[in-house]
């Protein structure tokens, strides 16, 4: 316990250096911006920031990127409430009651509650992260190759099973990502695979190019096809009108703590993501409410619960990323890829080998949450004005930042072609309903999956029973297999019930 | 969607066949355990299975009303998307010939004029300011040598 406290103080020493404070602020500022602007999500934002953060040290870089991630959760609520258009997918649920409140002239308290709920839940999540991450990491230190294979395998199946409405397509996306990860020199035997004498491919397919292509470029292509409608709000927002009254607080109290708890714990599961958490939190709130019929007509709990949940989830997502090296979704996968580029080896050892990095990041999240409340409460008027920036100005900007950034990381034109290729692939995938997150996750985890699989099979002389006879990996494998076959089981169950009633 | 999914299934099957064939030629086992070809081979097999499921379930599914809607966009949107892609390819091809400044400026002008059909004043304003901000940020603040043309800019 005292150890955690000491470490946290050390973290604050790292996080309060002028450089880290500045970039934490820049990160949450960009995050708010990305959250407010429809048509650019947090994953895209983080992906195009990787090259820009390249010259910084790893701690400053990840503080900036994490700031973008949880900052976007704050910003997304603004457009949901004011113009009934989610700034990013995690604030879809906020729209239901938030926009209704705005229509009734209560936009101020809705925005205020969204910001304060985000702050409370966000801070709660960081405290939980502080308490849970160290013991989990020290537990995971004993993991051998079979446990790692089981863990990464579980991460991939969960992301695919939970991350969309068509698990089959998600699995295909993950398998394709693993195949892409095979490109390059095999780390164990030194054989060049799928390289066709192309020098640029020996090191594997560039992660930054692929991530930016799949998220940023394909997002641009989709947005060009379906132009974003621009609606403006004429709500007048004085600073004092933003504060919810006592009755609002009474109504939201339950929603706040339930949303925070649900968001954090579901957020730690791989594949869940902030969007799913906000859906669940809203659903639960409606279930336990004394007046469920009023949901959707502008009740403040309907704003507090999903906004709290998506922010707590952003904190929860850091738990598997920092302690196990397993990202929980697209945004954390991109962050994890960035960590590796900065030369850090994500995993349980991170807490002992780079404590100043881990604790600096955690401490910066406390500071960032304070910045965000300040940015989102008094300055809300500025963000609303920003909505008037048309997408046609943004589109060339995003595309050129992305292209320049990719060139800048390696001074290599080939990486730009990778971006181009995966931009096209990402667009086609999106049109056909294949999610991109499992593919990026698979590329990030690919090396670890392959190494741990082959090392395990070497230990066991080729028998796959090694994954099931060791207790931890056995449990993880069972979770993975259940989630893998869950869609199938559900279909069988429905047929079975239909047959019985018929 | 039905037709598109069947085509996707076939394309993925071809891709998996290719992966299996390539993996077959890699050493499948090393001295102490599975070799370089092990994972790609089984991924190819897995992909083949998943692609078959996708194809068969799409083939057997009832065509719904949604299926008559085309998956890909109409002519106008298709033109816009193709322009962005062609523009981006041209941008990448020409960046070392024209230099960063000229190439980026022309790329933004191209995007604003052909894709967005914007008027000249706004086009020039966005192109000049974006190019300038990016050049200053990357070349001077991040100290990255951006490509230059034979005239040195």
Interface residues (C-beta under 8 A of the other chain):
Chain A: X52 X54 X55 X168 X169 X171 X172 X175 X176 X178 X179 X182 X186 X188 X189 X191 X193 X194 X217 X220 X221 X224 X225 X226 X392 X393 X395 X396 X397 X399 X400 X401 X403 X404 X405 X407 X408 X411 X413 X416 X417 X420 X423 X424 X427 X431 X432 X433 X449 X450 X453 X454 X455 X457 X458 X461 X462
Chain B: X1 X4 X5 X8 X12 X19 X22 X26 X27 X30 X32 X33 X34 X35 X36 X37 X38 X39 X40 X43 X44 X46 X47 X50 X51 X53 X54 X57 X71 X72 X73 X77 X80 X81 X84 X85 X88 X89 X91 X92 X95 X96 X100 X104 X107 X108 X111 X112 X115 X116 X118 X122 X126 X127 X130 X131 X134 X137 X138 X142 X143 X144 X145 X146 X147
